[in-house]
Amino acid sequence: MISLPPDITFEKRPLPGGGWAYEFRHRTLGALGRILLQSLPGRRDTYISCEVAGDPADPRTAERRAIFEPLGLEIARQMEQIVGSPTDKRPIVPPAPPAEPGEVVESKLMQCSTCNAFVAMLVFAPGATDAGRFEDYARRMYPEYSRRNLPTWIIGPASGPGPEDSADILQVWPTRKPLQRLTPAQFNPRLDRLAANHCRPKRNSMR
């Protein structure tokens, strides 16, 4: 089997209905993708497929693909050599790939203080304990926050039990910014400004 780079790990998990998934993770990019080994209905063959994690429109998906695709395809090729070429020449209908395990992600929409229009989105990520886990939440929620097109932050678990304890916070939309550790007193004024300025008349730039 091919040697993995030090930043990449994998886990082998059984699939519902039979087969196996080899799930690969990157230390800072989170889930990279998976290799699926599935049985073919009515055949003895094993179907091997390789998937990259993430929405195709998400720029981070291209980063994951650049790392995982050559690695995953080479591992899949080696697996095919071990399994052997099928002797049955009937057309292969690949099984549908199983869905990733679902998870409910809590989020909150902040509103304008005047017209109640939505001005920001907060994603609460209690499991975001490192950079890779933050990326997992960003990947799962990308279709939602890109569709809403609101300033969006992912908020990790608080560093302590107090209401003023800091937390790691990652802005993911409309631009990516570095992960920051902020207290509520440092972060909340940003939301307050968005809510207060949404309906404030813009100054005439010609004056």
C-alpha positions in Angstrom: 0.0 0.0 0.0 1.2 3.5 -0.8 2.7 5.5 2.1 0.6 8.5 3.3 2.0 12.0 3.8 2.4 12.9 7.5 -0.6 15.4 7.3 -3.0 12.7 6.1 -4.7 9.9 8.0 -7.5 7.5 7.2 -10.1 5.3 8.9 -11.8 2.2 7.6 -15.5 2.0 8.2 -18.2 -0.5 7.2 -20.9 0.7 4.8 -24.6 0.1 5.3 -25.6 -2.9 3.2 -22.0 -4.2 2.9 -18.7 -2.9 1.7 -16.1 -0.6 3.2 -15.2 3.1 3.1 -11.7 4.3 3.5 -12.1 7.9 4.7 -9.1 10.2 4.4 -8.5 13.4 6.4 -6.0 16.2 6.2 -4.6 18.0 9.3 -5.8 21.4 8.2 -8.3 20.8 5.4 -10.4 18.2 7.3 -12.1 15.5 5.3 -10.4 15.0 1.9 -12.4 12.2 0.4 -13.0 8.5 0.5 -12.5 5.3 -1.4 -15.5 3.0 -1.5 -15.5 -0.8 -1.9 -19.0 -2.0 -2.7 -20.5 -5.3 -3.8 -22.3 -5.4 -7.1 -25.8 -6.8 -7.1 -25.9 -10.3 -8.6 -22.1 -10.4 -9.1 -19.0 -11.4 -7.2 -17.2 -8.3 -8.3 -16.2 -5.5 -6.0 -16.7 -2.0 -7.3 -14.1 0.5 -6.3 -14.7 4.3 -6.5 -12.9 7.4 -5.3 -14.7 10.6 -4.1 -13.4 14.0 -3.2 -15.2 15.7 -0.3 -17.0 19.0 -0.8 -19.2 21.0 -3.1 -17.7 21.5 -6.6 -18.4 25.3 -6.3 -16.4 25.6 -3.0 -12.8 26.8 -3.7 -11.6 24.6 -0.9 -12.8 21.5 -2.8 -10.2 22.2 -5.5 -7.5 22.3 -2.8 -8.8 18.9 -1.4 -8.9 17.5 -4.9 -5.3 18.5 -5.7 -4.1 16.6 -2.7 -6.5 13.6 -2.6 -7.2 12.8 -6.2 -3.7 11.5 -7.2 -3.3 9.7 -3.9 -6.8 8.2 -3.9 -6.6 7.0 -7.5 -3.2 5.3 -6.9 -4.6 3.6 -3.8 -7.7 2.5 -5.7 -5.5 1.2 -8.5 -3.5 -0.9 -6.0 -6.7 -2.2 -4.5 -7.9 -3.3 -7.9 -4.7 -5.2 -8.4 -5.3 -7.0 -5.1 -9.0 -7.7 -5.8 -8.3 -8.8 -9.4 -9.9 -8.0 -12.7 -13.5 -9.2 -13.1 -14.0 -12.1 -15.5 -17.7 -11.4 -16.1 -18.0 -9.1 -19.1 -21.5 -7.9 -18.6 -21.9 -4.2 -18.3 -21.2 -2.9 -14.8 -23.8 -0.7 -13.2 -22.1 0.9 -10.3 -24.0 1.0 -7.0 -25.1 4.4 -5.7 -22.5 5.9 -3.3 -23.8 5.9 0.2 -24.5 9.3 1.8 -22.1 10.6 4.4 -23.4 10.3 8.0 -25.7 13.2 8.7 -25.2 15.8 11.4 -27.5 18.7 12.5 -25.5 21.9 12.5 -26.9 24.7 14.6 -26.9 28.2 13.0 -28.4 31.6 13.6 -29.3 34.5 11.3 -28.7 38.0 12.7 -31.2 40.7 11.6 -31.1 44.4 10.9 -32.3 46.4 13.9 -34.6 48.6 11.6 -36.1 46.4 8.8 -35.4 42.9 10.2 -33.5 41.8 7.0 -30.9 39.2 7.6 -27.4 40.7 7.8 -25.2 37.9 9.1 -25.0 34.1 9.7 -23.4 32.4 12.7 -22.6 28.7 12.6 -22.1 27.0 16.0 -19.4 24.3 15.8 -19.0 22.6 19.2 -16.8 19.9 17.6 -14.4 22.4 15.9 -11.4 21.7 18.2 -8.7 22.2 15.5 -8.3 23.7 12.0 -9.4 20.5 10.2 -12.6 20.3 12.2 -13.4 23.9 11.4 -13.0 23.0 7.7 -15.5 20.1 8.2 -18.1 22.6 9.3 -17.3 25.0 6.6 -17.5 22.3 4.0 -20.9 21.0 5.2 -22.4 24.5 5.5 -21.0 25.9 2.2 -24.2 25.4 0.2 -26.2 27.3 2.8 -24.0 30.3 3.5 -23.0 30.7 -0.2 -26.7 30.7 -1.1 -27.6 33.3 1.5 -24.6 35.5 0.6 -24.3 36.9 4.1 -21.2 37.6 6.2 -20.7 34.2 7.9 -18.6 33.1 10.9 -18.1 29.6 12.3 -17.8 29.7 16.1 -16.0 27.0 17.9 -16.4 25.9 21.6 -15.7 28.4 24.3 -12.4 28.1 26.1 -14.1 28.0 29.5 -17.4 27.9 31.2 -17.9 31.6 31.7 -20.0 33.8 29.5 -17.1 36.1 28.7 -14.6 33.3 27.8 -13.0 33.4 24.4 -13.7 31.1 21.4 -12.0 30.4 18.1 -13.9 32.1 15.3 -13.5 31.6 11.5 -15.0 34.0 9.0 -15.8 32.0 5.8 -17.9 34.3 3.7 -17.8 36.6 1.7 -14.0 36.2 2.1 -11.9 33.8 4.1 -10.0 35.3 7.0 -7.5 33.7 9.5 -8.8 31.9 12.5 -9.1 34.2 15.5 -9.6 33.7 19.2 -12.1 36.4 20.4 -14.2 37.1 23.5 -17.8 38.1 23.1 -16.9 41.7 23.9 -14.5 41.7 20.9 -16.7 39.9 18.5 -20.3 41.1 19.2 -19.6 44.7 18.2 -19.0 43.5 14.6 -22.5 42.0 14.5 -24.0 45.1 16.1 -22.4 47.3 13.4 -23.9 45.1 10.7 -27.3 45.3 12.3 -27.1 49.1 12.8 -25.7 50.1 9.5 -27.9 48.0 7.2 -30.6 50.7 6.8 -28.4 53.7 7.5 -28.5 56.2 4.6 -25.2 56.1 2.6 -23.3 59.4 2.5 -23.3 61.2 -0.9 -19.8 60.6 -2.2 -20.1 63.7 -4.4 -20.2 66.1 -1.4 
